[in-house]
Amino acid sequence: AGGNAGNQASVRVIRGLALGTLNDATRKQFLIREFKMAAALSVILSVTGFCRAIFFRTPMAEALTVTAALAAIVFSSIVLGAILPIVLEWCGVDPAHSSTSIQVIMDILG
């Protein structure tokens, strides 16, 4: 879930950079919106994961661990996916490289 969520966030940022809708004036508002999206998606997916774990009679400690891990992975992936293209652009690297990079980073981290 993490790599795909981060990739989608990265694509939204890259599109904004390419179209010019994401610039210095709109960057803060855009990142706040992505942060809210990360929080909302991590809650939705972690609750869904928890319900699935309970449905399959997973012990409560394991269900809570999976829920926390899923929330952390999705949240961090979306936040990194939103920030990485901006950082790459700032470094003078093509921001399009962030799409594949975020998937590799999230595969390594979670």
N, C-alpha and C positions, 0 to 999 in steps of 0.2 A: 504494500500500500504506500509505503514511504517514497519509493523511487518515482512511482507514477504521479503522486500528488505533487512532489517537488518539481517534476518535469512540467506539469501543467502550470504551476505557478511561474516557472521559468519562462515558458512560452508566452504567458500573459505579459511579463515584463519585457521580453524581447520584442513582442508586437508593439507595445507601447513606445519603446525606444525607436523602432523602425518607422512608425507612423508619426512620431513627434509628439504624441499625446503624453508621454512620460518625459518630463524635463525638470529642470531645477525648481520651477514653480509648483509643479504637481507631485514631485517625488514624495514629500512627507505624507500627503493625503493618500497617495497610492500605497505606500508601505503600511500605513495604519489600516487601510482596507484589507491588505493581504494578511496582516497580523490577526485581524478579526476573523477572516476566512479560515486561517490556520486553527484558531481556537474553536470555531464552530465545527469544522470538519473533524478535528481530533475528538471532540465530545461526541459527535454523532457516530463516528466509526468505533470509538471505544465502547460506547453503550451497546452498539450492535454486536461487537465482539464479546462483550460481557454476557449479553442475552444468549448468544450462540453457545458460549461456554457453559452457561447454566442449563440450557436446553439439553446439551449432551452430558449432563451430570458430572461436569468437571469439578473437582474439589474447590472450595471457595478460595483458598489461598492461591491456587494456580489460576483461577478465573480472575482474581484481582491483579495478579502479576501480569497476565496477558493483557488485561485492560490498561494497566498503567504503561506497559511497554508500547502498546499500540498507540495510545495517546501521545506519548513522547516522540515516537518515530514520525507520526503524521505531522505533528506540530513543528518539529525541528526541520523536517523535509520541506514543508511549505515555506517556512521562514528562510531557510537557506536557498531554496529555489527562487525566492523573490529578491534576495540580496545578491546572490552570486553574479547575475548578469550585470548589475550596476557596478559591482566591484571590478569585474572584468573590463567593462567599458572604461572605468576610471584608470585602470592599468594600461589601457591601450590595446587590449586584446578583444577580438571579435566576441560580443556577448552571446552569439549563437552557440559557442562552445559550452555554455553552461548547461544546456539541455542534457547532453550525454554525461557531463561531469557530475551533475546532481544525482543521476541514477547510480553511477559508480560509487560516489561518496556514501549514499544511503545503503547500498548493498554492503559496503564495508562496515558502516556503523550499526546497521540494524537488520 
